[in-house]
């Protein structure tokens, strides 16, 4: 039974309800570009910075410094740098989604690869800036709370001395 709403199979045994955008539909391509960059940035950030991957990351950091082979050092370094790692995650998502940007042939993959890395790293930088702003805000609150406590203590001391 052929459902007219389900596109034909793109590979053996695989039916996709959502196809990659065509080069003719620029707004759909831009939409995909900004949406696909979100999981790329999220995975890169999680692997390179979050506590859940601390042990493998520390191992990779060590190996990136002590391996004798240049290529081995660079391979392990890829897992310690969010920018570097985002390139590999992007390649995985290009393979997964078959997303191409601007051109329908192999050149569309190359353009999409660099564009996705670029947008994902914009997201990563915005997130890092947001974390800095949040940290600054928390520190400002701590300083104000200490100042208020100090003023309350002075007021209580003044009341006790006036009696």
C-alpha positions in Angstrom: 0.0 0.0 0.0 1.5 3.4 -1.0 0.6 6.3 1.1 0.8 9.5 -0.9 1.8 11.5 2.2 4.9 9.3 2.9 7.8 10.0 0.6 9.5 7.1 -1.2 12.3 5.2 0.4 15.6 7.0 0.4 17.6 3.9 1.2 17.0 0.2 1.6 14.4 -0.3 4.3 14.3 3.3 5.5 11.3 5.5 5.1 11.5 9.1 6.1 8.5 11.3 6.7 10.6 14.4 6.7 13.0 15.0 3.8 15.8 17.4 3.8 14.9 20.8 2.3 15.5 21.3 -1.4 17.9 24.0 -2.7 15.0 25.8 -4.2 13.3 26.5 -0.8 15.7 28.9 0.9 13.5 29.7 3.9 13.2 25.9 4.7 17.0 25.6 4.3 17.6 28.5 6.8 15.1 27.0 9.2 16.9 23.6 9.1 20.3 25.3 9.5 19.3 27.0 12.7 17.4 24.0 14.1 20.1 21.4 13.3 22.7 23.6 14.9 20.9 23.3 18.3 21.6 19.6 18.9 25.1 20.0 17.4 25.9 22.7 20.0 24.2 20.8 22.8 26.2 17.6 22.2 29.5 19.5 21.8 28.9 21.4 25.0 27.9 18.3 26.9 30.8 16.1 25.9 33.5 18.8 26.3 32.3 20.5 29.5 29.8 18.7 31.5 30.5 16.5 34.5 28.9 13.4 33.0 31.8 13.0 30.6 34.6 14.1 32.9 36.5 10.8 33.0 36.7 10.2 29.3 37.5 13.9 28.8 40.3 13.8 31.3 41.7 10.7 29.6 41.5 12.4 26.2 43.2 15.5 27.7 46.0 13.4 29.0 46.4 11.4 25.8 46.4 14.6 23.7 49.5 15.6 25.7 51.5 12.3 26.0 50.9 10.4 22.8 54.0 10.1 20.7 52.2 10.3 17.4 51.1 13.7 16.1 47.9 12.2 14.7 47.0 10.4 18.0 47.5 13.7 19.9 45.2 15.5 17.5 42.6 12.7 17.6 42.4 12.9 21.4 42.4 16.7 21.4 39.2 16.7 19.3 37.3 15.5 22.3 38.5 18.4 24.5 37.7 21.3 22.2 34.0 22.1 21.6 34.8 23.9 18.3 36.8 20.9 17.0 34.3 18.4 18.3 31.4 20.3 16.7 32.8 19.6 13.3 32.5 15.8 13.9 29.1 16.1 15.3 28.1 18.1 12.3 29.3 15.4 10.0 27.2 12.9 11.8 24.1 15.1 11.5 24.8 15.7 7.8 24.9 11.9 7.4 21.8 11.4 9.5 19.7 14.1 7.8 21.3 14.4 4.3 21.0 18.2 4.8 22.5 20.2 1.9 22.7 24.0 1.8 22.3 26.0 -1.4 23.4 23.3 -3.8 21.9 19.9 -4.4 25.2 18.0 -5.1 28.2 17.3 -2.9 29.1 21.0 -2.6 25.8 21.5 -0.7 27.2 19.1 2.0 30.4 21.1 2.3 28.6 24.4 2.5 26.1 22.9 5.1 29.0 21.5 7.1 30.7 24.8 7.6 27.5 26.8 8.0 26.2 24.4 10.7 29.5 24.5 12.6 29.4 28.3 12.4 25.8 28.6 13.7 26.4 25.9 16.4 29.4 27.9 17.6 27.3 31.1 17.7 24.9 29.2 20.0 27.8 27.9 22.1 29.2 31.5 22.5 25.8 32.9 23.3 25.3 30.2 26.0 28.8 30.9 27.4 28.0 34.6 27.6 24.6 33.8 29.2 26.4 31.7 31.9 28.8 34.6 32.6 25.9 37.0 32.9 24.1 34.6 35.3 27.3 34.2 37.4 27.8 37.9 37.6 24.1 38.3 38.6 24.5 35.7 41.4 27.7 37.4 42.7 25.9 40.8 42.7 23.1 39.3 44.7 25.6 37.8 47.2 27.3 41.1 47.7 23.9 42.9 48.2 22.8 40.2 50.7 26.0 40.6 52.7 25.6 44.4 52.7 22.0 44.0 53.9 23.1 41.6 56.7 25.8 44.1 57.7 23.3 47.0 57.8 20.8 44.9 59.8 23.6 44.0 62.3 24.5 47.7 62.6 20.8 48.6 63.2 20.5 46.0 65.9 23.7 47.1 67.5 22.5 50.7 67.4 19.2 49.7 69.0 21.0 47.7 71.7 23.3 50.6 72.5 20.5 53.2 72.7 18.8 51.2 75.5 
